[in-house]
Amino acid sequence: MAETKGVLLPAYVLADESGSMAPYKEDLSRGVISLCEGLRAEPMVAAKLRLAVLGFSDDVEVRLAVADMRHETSLPKIEIRGLTNYHAVFDDLLGRIPSDIQWLRGEGYKVHRPVVFFLSDGQPTDGGSWRKPYGRLVDRAQTPTAPNIVACGIGDAEARTMVEVATRPEFAFVAKPGTDIGQAIAEFFHALTASLVASGNALNSGSPQLVVNRPDQFSMAIDEVG
């Protein structure tokens, strides 16, 4: 029996690239780059993570395929386009996550349950059709590799929707009223980086766990929903 190479946590960043994000394209790009550079600066942590960056609007585009940031030399490039189609996100993840995990296991790794960090500045333009693929994605009976999902809303994204998207109430956040959206994006990526570093450090401990940090200038969405 082949020796296990190690234990990995796959992390997926889903970044809203819809037209309403156009004024904040540079903020989004800087945030993604800061995340990648932050993981490169922590090679022992990066060794335990595999990062993917996906941009979504009418569809999902791969900006960074599942990567070991110790060896990845390219940086994701954000493109603004289209509407805010949540259905496309969860339909894509339904196929992508099981395939990625199968590949990582085939490479000799044990794989922890993946985590998705979802950032949106608006309500879904596909109505409620996203709930069907979402339901299949997070149902561990149907999808054994079902991810944990952390949902962060900025701009016009409603707290109630973030609570629906997140897999646990404490994983749903919304920017506080009046918060500058560019600053909120920066805080999202700062908290994301810190969460991944802490989660990576916990992987080989006696009690591996997913660590989720609340971004500054955000509140728990469940508090907003009441």
FISE-30266 format. One record per atom (N, C-alpha, C): residue in one letter; x, y, z. Coordinates in steps of 0.001 Angstrom, whole numbers, plus 500000, padded with zeros to 6 digits. Layout:
AXYZ/...
This chain:
M500843498803500000/M500000500000500000/M500880501249500000/A500576502194499092/A501390503401498958/A501269504264500206/E502374504894500562/E502382505771501727/E501662507071501396/T500874507559502340/T500155508820502137/T501151509978502113/K501008510840501110/K501919511989500994/K501658513042502055/G500427513107502512/G500062514130503484/G498568514363503479/V498152515345504263/V496735515686504381/V496527517087503816/L495514517234502980/L495269518507502308/L493884519062502627/L493788520373502608/L492505521076502670/L492321521828501360/P491388521415500498/P491106522178499276/P490239523392499620/A490615524551499112/A489877525787499366/A489526526447498037/Y488266526817497907/Y487771527441496679/Y487291528854497002/V487789529826496248/V487325531201496380/V486415531494495194/L485165531832495470/L484199532179494433/L484004533687494464/A484535534378493462/A484512535835493436/A483484536328492424/D482609537193492866/D481581537779492009/D482241538693490978/E482073538350489704/E482630539164488612/E481530539844487805/S480333539962488364/S479223540561487623/S479461542056487399/G478661542636486497/G478866544014486086/G478881545018487215/S478115544765488270/S478062545712489387/S479383545795490142/M480269544825489903/M481581544850490554/M482608545664489761/A482207546212488628/A483153546935487766/A483928548029488505/P483275548844489361/P484052549890490055/P485084549334491030/Y484973548054491329/Y485826547466492358/Y486725546371491796/K486899546380490484/K487716545342489850/K489132545331490419/E489716546513490580/E491087546569491087/E491157546116492541/D490149546445493329/D490113545981494719/D490042544465494759/L489222543896493881/L489081542440493825/L490392541797493379/S491014542376492373/S492290541842491887/S493362541903492966/R493434543035493657/R494427543174494727/R494168542172495846/G492893541946496149/G492560540994497192/G493007539585496849/V492754539172495613/V493156537834495166/V494679537692495211/I495374538718494736/I496844538676494738/I497381538624496175/S496769539396497069/S497229539390498465/S497033538015499095/L495951537341498724/L495718535985499220/L496816535040498743/C497095535072497452/C498119534195496889/C499483534474497499/E499820535749497639/E501127536099498208/E501188535764499700/G500054535901500378/G500014535562501794/G500277534083502030/L499741533234501149/L499983531796501286/L501414531436500879/R501940532112499879/R503334531864499489/R504294532204500623/A503904533180501442/A504759533598502549/A504712532610503709/E503792531644503629/E503651530622504674/E503798529239504036/P505011528882503578/P505155527640502810/P504755526378503565/M504955526352504878/M504570525157505625/M503051525003505663/V502342526123505679/V500882526089505624/V500424525798504198/A501043526466503232/A500660526277501836/A500795524823501406/A501726524103502012/A501923522692501675/A500691521862502000/K499872522346502926/K498695521594503361/K497416522060502674/L497534523083501836/L496364523654501174/L496453523483499659/R495319523448499022/R495246523567497564/R494197524626497274/L494599525663496583/L493755526833496372/L493232526891494941/A491941527181494812/A491345527461493508/A490624528794493595/V490725529594492543/V490001530861492461/V489105530794491233/L487818530977491450/L486827530915490383/L486064532231490341/G485895532775489152/G485091533970488977/G483723533584488452/F482673534201489005/F481340533852488515/F480543535085488131/S479743534903487100/S478738535882486681/S477624535083486010/D477536535141484655/D476579534285483960/D477016532823484022/D478335532633484135/D478898531288484236/D480085531348485188/V480832530275485255/V482002530209486137/V483252530066485286/E484234530901485554/E485516530840484858/E486616530527485867/V487517529633485480/V488631529269486355/V489714530338486245/R489982531001487333/R491069531989487372/R492349531368487925/L492174530339488757/L493315529561489262/L492791528171489560/A493301527173488820/A492908525796489097/A493531525362490415/V493007524305491015/V493509523813492304/V495039523779492275/A495664524587493126/A497108524800493005/A497806524753494349/D499048524303494309/D499966524368495436/D500680525711495323/M500364526642496213/M500878528003496070/M502384528099496306/R503005527037496775/R504468527059496899/R505116527025495525/H504409526474494559/H505001526273493230/H504285527042492123/E503146527644492440/E502376528367491422/E503032529712491142/T503290529982489880/T503970531241489519/T503017532269488925/S501895531830488375/S500949532777487774/S499982533292488827/L499388534444488559/L498407535042489461/L497058535109488764/P495971534895489499/P494640534945488886/P494333536338488343/K493619536384487234/K493205537653486635/K491689537733486629/I491177538788487239/I489737538981487365/I489193539671486113/E488042539223485638/E487374539857484496/E485936540161484880/I485485541382484644/I484119541779484975/I483213541522483776/R482070540872484042/R481182540488482938/R479846540048483503/G478772540247482771/G477505539573482995/G476767539853484297/L475882538903484631/L474972539007485761/L475452538161486944/T474589538006487948/T474983537316489181/T474224535997489273/N474732534980488601/N474026533703488483/N474524532715489541/Y473782532597490619/Y474172531664491672/Y474020530213491205/H473033529952490359/H472816528589489856/H474091528067489205/A474736528918488399/A475957528507487702/A477046528110488697/V477119528822489819/V478141528536490836/V477988527124491380/F476801526821491859/F476623525547492565/F476555524369491600/D476084524614490395/D476105523566489380/D477555523225489012/D478394524249488903/D479802524030488587/D480494523257489714/L480265523659490953/L480928523006492085/L480502521558492241/L479275521254491837/L478780519878491916/L479667518907491147/G480194519366490014/G481088518521489235/G482545518717489592/R482898519950489892/R484313520297490087/R484900519698491367/I484204519849492477/I484780519427493748/I485014517918493812/P484029517070493489/P484313515627493530/P485453515220492600/S485526515863491424/S486593515545490469/S487957515933491018/D488047517124491609/D489318517582492173/D489774516673493313/I488841516296494163/I489208515460495309/I489643514071494848/Q488954513545493861/Q489367512247493302/Q490792512332492771/W491110513428492098/W492456513615491552/W493494513721492668/L493190514507493706/L494135514666494814/L494376513338495527/R493310512572495709/R493478511252496326/R494310510336495439/G494096510454494140/G494884509666493209/G496360510016493238/E496651511248493659/E498038511691493798/E498658511221495110/G497856510561495948/G498395509991497183/G498117510766498452/Y497185511733498393/Y496885512548499568/Y495594512108500244/K495544512312501542/K494269512303502234/K493695513709502116/V492384513807502014/V491772515109501749/V490688515401502773/H490815516552503433/H489776517000504348/H488617517595503557/R487488517724504210/R486320518317503553/R486676519714503047/P486408519987501779/P486808521287501218/P485997522439501795/V486528523630501607/V485836524834502044/V485699525781500858/V484547526415500767/V484266527399499730/V484072528755500402/F484788529761499927/F484598531141500375/F483891531900499251/F482673532290499511/F481786532860498500/F481617534349498777/L481946535195497788/L481822536645497933/L480924537189496834/S479844537867497222/S478919538423496230/S478468539810496659/D478240540667495657/D477762542011495959/D476305542204495544/G475609541106495230/G474230541267494784/G473383540038494997/Q472102540205494776/Q471166539104494860/Q471247538261493582/P470940536951493677/P471003536103492489/P470017536555491420/T470490536640490189/T469633537049489074/T468895535873488466/D469142534663488984/D468467533470488475/D467296533079489370/G466800534021490177/G465684533718491057/G466069532679492091/G465207531671492252/G465496530638493241/G466008529353492640/S466339529367491334/S466754528117490676/S468056527569491244/W468847528425491887/W470133527980492449/W469970527010493608/R468805527022494236/R468631526189495431/R468701524696495117/K468316524290493918/K468342522863493586/K469775522331493510/P470678522902492685/P472056522401492691/P472750522633494025/Y472397523718494704/Y472978523976496024/Y472602522854496989/G471325522477496977/G470867521424497871/G471595520112497645/R471849519776496381/R472588518552496076/R474042518675496515/L474615519853496320/L476030520059496651/L476301519876498139/V475426520390498986/V475704520387500426/V475113519171501144/D474378518340500423/D473802517128501007/D474870516033501007/R475362515695502175/R476479514748502249/R476077513331501872/A474774513044501867/A474312511736501408/A474430511638499882/Q474118512743499187/Q474215512774497730/Q475627513092497255/T476293513977497986/T477638514422497609/T478566514227498805/P479231513069498896/P480083512798500059/P481179513841500271/T481585514519499187/T482627515546499306/T482025516939499495/A480785517002499958/A480093518287500152/A480968519259500938/P481104520497500453/P481992521454501117/P481318522193502264/N482129522753503140/N481674523818504020/N481682525103503197/I480671525924503352/I480585527164502571/I480502528359503514/V481436529299503324/V481450530574504037/V480965531628503046/A479889532342503400/A479287533311502476/A479423534726503023/C479952535617502195/C480120537019502586/C479424537917501577/G478553538777502065/G477812539679501202/G478253541118501375/I478400541803500253/I478708543234500258/I477711543916499331/G477668545236499350/G476779545951498435/G475320545590498643/D474680545102497567/D473253544795497606/D472945543363498042/A473948542583498367/A473703541215498825/A472986541255500175/E471932540492500299/E471112540524501504/E471572539486502523/A471464539849503778/A471872538954504853/A471129537621504773/R469842537668504481/R469051536440504427/R469605535472503385/T470052536010502270/T470606535158501214/T471932534554501639/M472768535324502308/M474056534791502771/M473835533663503783/V472808533792504610/V472490532732505564/V472061531471504821/E471328531638503729/E470920530485502933/E472114529807502259/V473073530586501810/V474222530045501080/V475207529367502030/A475450529960503179/A476404529394504133/A475882528066504675/T476794527147504929/T476382525847505436/T476158525843506944/R476594526892507617/R476315527054509049/R476024528529509289/P475103528866510190/P474762530277510400/P475971531150510725/E476918530579511485/E478088531374511870/E479087531531510734/F478795530943509575/F479640531108508384/F479088532159507425/A478068532901507840/A477445533910506966/A477712535304507508/F478216536184506649/F478573537537507050/F478084538557506028/V477806539759506497/V477491540863505591/V478261542100506056/A478660542908505083/A479346544148505422/A478394545069506176/K478908545744507179/K478078546652507956/K477618547823507096/P476420548354507353/P475914549482506571/P476906550637506545/G477079551219505370/G477982552348505219/G479430551989504980/T479761550692505044/T481141550267504815/T481524550465503349/D482683551043503126/D483193551195501762/D483403549814501149/I482870549610499943/I482906548278499343/I484346547850499042/G485155548758498558/G486555548422498303/G487258547957499568/Q486993548655500675/Q487583548264501955/Q487035546925502416/A485739546695502180/A485126545414502574/A485763544253501816/I486056544454500540/I486708543409499745/I488089543099500319/A488842544151500664/A490169543953501251/A490071543184502567/E489078543531503392/E488910542851504679/E488504541389504477/F487679541128503464/F487291539751503157/F488529538902502869/F489412539395502016/F490592538601501646/F491589538504502794/H491665539538503614/H492544539468504782/H492060538370505740/A490751538342506007/A490191537328506900/A490292535940506284/L490100535864504977/L490208534579504278/L491615534007504430/T492617534846504204/T494009534399504333/T494284533911505755/A493846534693506738/A494067534305508137/A493350532997508464/S492152532818507910/S491390531585508153/S492118530378507582/L492647530515506379/L493339529396505754/L494645529075506465/V495363530099506891/V496612529854507626/V496311529108508926/A495292529561509662/A494940528905510918/A494432527488510685/S493625527297509639/S493100525965509338/S494225525033508910/G495166525554508109/G496304524753507682/G497168524326508857/N497379525243509796/N498176524903510982/N497483523842511833/A496152523832511795/A495394522885512622/A495326521486512005/L495653521374510706/L495443520108510007/L496193518946510638/N497427519172511005/N498235518082511550/N498248518056513068/S497341518810513666/S497248518801515125/S496360517643515570/G496224517498516854/G495374516433517366/G493906516667517101/S493550517942516805/S492142518261516542/S492036519175515330/P492199518609514115/P492083519423512911/P490695520038512807/Q490649521304512424/Q489358521984512326/Q489441523116511323/L488270523487510819/L488170524637509943/L488038525884510801/V488927526829510586/V488888528093511318/V488344529165510381/V487304529849510813/V486695530906509989/V486722532207510782/N487450533188510277/N487545534498510929/N486529535466510323/R485862536215511170/R484941537237510675/R485747538431510161/P485491538854508916/P486220540032508422/P485856541283509216/D486822542170509387/D486532543466509994/D485483544186509152/Q484663544981509805/Q483582545738509153/Q482463544847508619/F482450543587509049/F481352542677508719/F480670542259510017/S479413541929509915/S478697541334511042/S478173539975510617/M477824539145511589/M477237537868511252/M475867538117510623/A475624537493509496/A474385537740508774/A473163537304509569/I473330536283510403/I472204535807511194/I471713536894512142/D472622537766512587/D472227538874513451/D471377539885512682/E471711540060511390/E470965540986510546/E469564540436510228/V469507539118510041/V468229538507509687/V467275538543510863/G467827538368512062/G467009538384513258/G466207537106513424/
